[in-house]
Structures are given as C-alpha cells and as structure tokens.
Amino acid sequence: MGDPHVIKKRGKQEEEDFKILFRDYFASMCVFANRYLEDGEMARDVVHDVFCRLWENPSELVGVANVKNYLYTSVKNRCLDVLRRENIHHRYVEWEQENEKEREEFFEIETLREDVYRLLDQAIQLLPERTREILLLKLQGLKNQEIADQLHISVNSVNTLKANAYKVLRDQLHDQYFLSLLFFLKKVCF
C-alpha cells in the first residue's frame, strides 16, 4: 500500500493533494526544523522553501515510497545548509570585528608611510647629485663601504655626504617630519 500523501497527477487534484500534504506536515516539520535552527521564523522559512520546491517540481516525489521521510530528510538537509551558511557568516563577522581595528591601523600607517616617502622623495630630489646618489643607495639597503666602492669614493666621504644629507632633509622637512623619516630610515637603512 502506497503513501496516501503521494501527489499522483497534475491539475486540480494535484493542488488538492498538495494542500493535504501541506496541512498534515507543515506544523510538525516547523517544530522539527526549529530543533536544528532554534529560530522559529527561520524554521518556518526552511519548511516553506521545501514545500515551494515541491510545488515547483512535483516530479521530485515520483518514485518516493515514503513522503513523510522524504519531507523530513529534505527539511533536515536544508536546516544543515542554513547552519553551515550561518556558521560561515558568523565566523566572517567575528573575523571582521576582530580585524577592523587592525585594518584601520594598517590603513593609517600605510597612508602615513606613503606621505613620508613622498615628502622624503621630494626632499631628496632637491639634494646635490652626489649626495642624492648616496642617500638613494643607502635607502636601497647598501652599506657605507658598498656605496663607497660603487661610487669610487672613500667611506669617509660617504659618511660626510650622508650626514650633510640628513641635515638638509631635517631643515627641509622640519622636526615633525624628520622624526617620522628617522623611524622609517632606521628600518630601511640601519
């Protein structure tokens, strides 16, 4: 004997069969879904979605021997999908909240860094050619001896020109910017 809730044909009878199926199972499936989701409205939405899918595709029930089991399995699977999605969303929101301050600090630091590099570059471009070469090589990470070897000058000349460059930069950029520059130059040069 087959399940009395099987929707057998399209048309007016199908609509009547569907109403009976909905009437007999909707409330109990909502309670069932709520056990998974712990949210009555979301549980009703899940059950409603399952019924809508069946209404749109009644062929899903073709060959189903036990409609009750099919409905509960469909609701359970849909609940698990919702929980997975909610879990991913919840973890993402937590990550966003945890990292928001870090992103803001990163943005501020990077903006300051770019401003400092722009100001530094503008000031370096105003230096005499040899002094500018030494400072640019230093910013590339070369040691004083390597700079001296590359430019065919003494290490003392490198030190003197570098010191002069720092003095000129300090005067051009004023003390407020020079402190920021020293911070970045120490990371790059020393």
N, C-alpha and C positions, 0 to 999 in steps of 0.2 A: 504494500500500500504506500503510495507516494505522499509527500508533504502537502498538506492542504493549502499551504501558502504559496505554492509554485504558481507563478504568473504564466498562464498557458498560451495566451494569444493576445494580439494587438487589438486596439479598438476600445469600445465601451466596456467590455468585460475585463480587459487588461487594467483599465483605470479603476474599476471596482475592486479587482484583486489587489491592486497596489494600495488602495485605501485601507483595505482589511489588513494587509501586511504592516502598513504604517501604524494603524491603530493598535494592533496586537503587540508590536515590538518597540515602538519609538520610546516610550517612557522607561521601559526596563533597560533598553540599550543606553539611554542617557545616564541612568544610575550606574551602569557598568562602566561607561566611559569616564564618569566622574571619579570612580575609584582610581583610575590611572592619572587623570589630569588634576584632580582636586580643584576644579573650577567648573561650576555648573553651566555657565554660559558657554564656555569653550567646549564642554562635553556635548551640549545641545548642537553646537555648530558642527562638531565632528559627525554626530549621528545624522544631522541634516545633510551634510555633504555625502555621506554614504547612501542615503536614500535618493538624493538628487542624481548621483552617478547611476544608481539602479534604474531610475526613471528614464534617464537619457539612454541607457544601454541595457534594456531588459534581457538582451541575449546573454548577459553575464550569468544569469540564473539557469540558462539552458544546461541540462545535464547535472544540475546540483540536486543531490538526493535529500539534503537536509538544509533548508533555507535558514533555519534558526542558527545552526552552526556557522553557516556562511556569513550571516549578518554579524554575529558576534566576532568572528575572526576578522572581518573587514573593519569593524569598529576598533578592535584591539590594534590592528596594524596601523590604522590611521592615527590612533592615540600615540602610538610609539613614534610615528613620523613627527607628530606635533611636538612631542617631548624632545626628540633629537634636535629639531629646529630651535625650540625654546632654549635648550641647553647650549647650543652653539651661540645663539643670540645673547644669552645671559653671560656666557664666558667672554664674548666680544665686548659687551657693555662693561664688564668688570675690568677687562684689559684697557679699554678706552679711558675709564675713570682713573685707573692706576697710572696710565702713561700720559694723561693730559698735561699734568704739571711738567713732566719731563719734556714733552714736545714743546710746551711754551718756553721753557728754559732753553732748550736747544735752539728754537727759533730766535730768541733774544740774543743768545751767544753768537749764533751764526750771522745775524744781522750786524751786531757789533763788530765781529771779526771782519766781515766784508767792508764795513765802513772804515775800520782801522787799516785794512790792506789798501783800500782806495786812497785814503789820505797819505799813507806811507808811500805808495807808488807815486803819487803826485809830488810829494816832497823829494823823493829820491831822483825823480826826473830833473829836478832843479839843481842837483849837485853837479860839481865839475865831473868831467867824463871819467877820469881815473878813479876818483872817489866813488862814483856811482858804480863802476865795474866791480870794485872791491866789495861794496855793500851787497850788490846783487849776487855775487859769488858766495858771499857769506850766507845770504838768505837761502841759497841752494844747498847749504849744508857743508860747504868746503871748509877745511881747517885753514888757519892762517898760513901755514907752510905750503899747503896746496895752492892757495891763492898766489902766494909769492912765486912759486915755481911756474904757475900758468902765465902770470903777467911779467915774469922775468924781472922781479924787483925783490928787495930784501924783506924779510919778515918784519923788521923794524918799520919800514915804510908802510907795510900793510897795517900794522898796529897804529901808527900815527894817522894815516888817512882814515882808518876806521873810526878812531877816536874823534877826529875832526868831523866826520860824517855824523856821528851821534850828536855832537854839539850843535851842528847846523840843524839837524832834524829836531832836536829839543827846542831850539829857538823858533823854528818854523811852526812846529805843531803845538807849542806851549806845553806847560807842565801837565795839564789834564789829559792830553792825548799821549804824551810821551810815556806816562805810566802804563797805559793800555798797550802801547807799542812795545815797551820793555817786556811786558808779560808775554806777548806773542813772540818777540825776538828771542827771549830766553828759551822758549820751547823749540824754536827753529834753529837758533844759532849756537847755543851754549850747551 
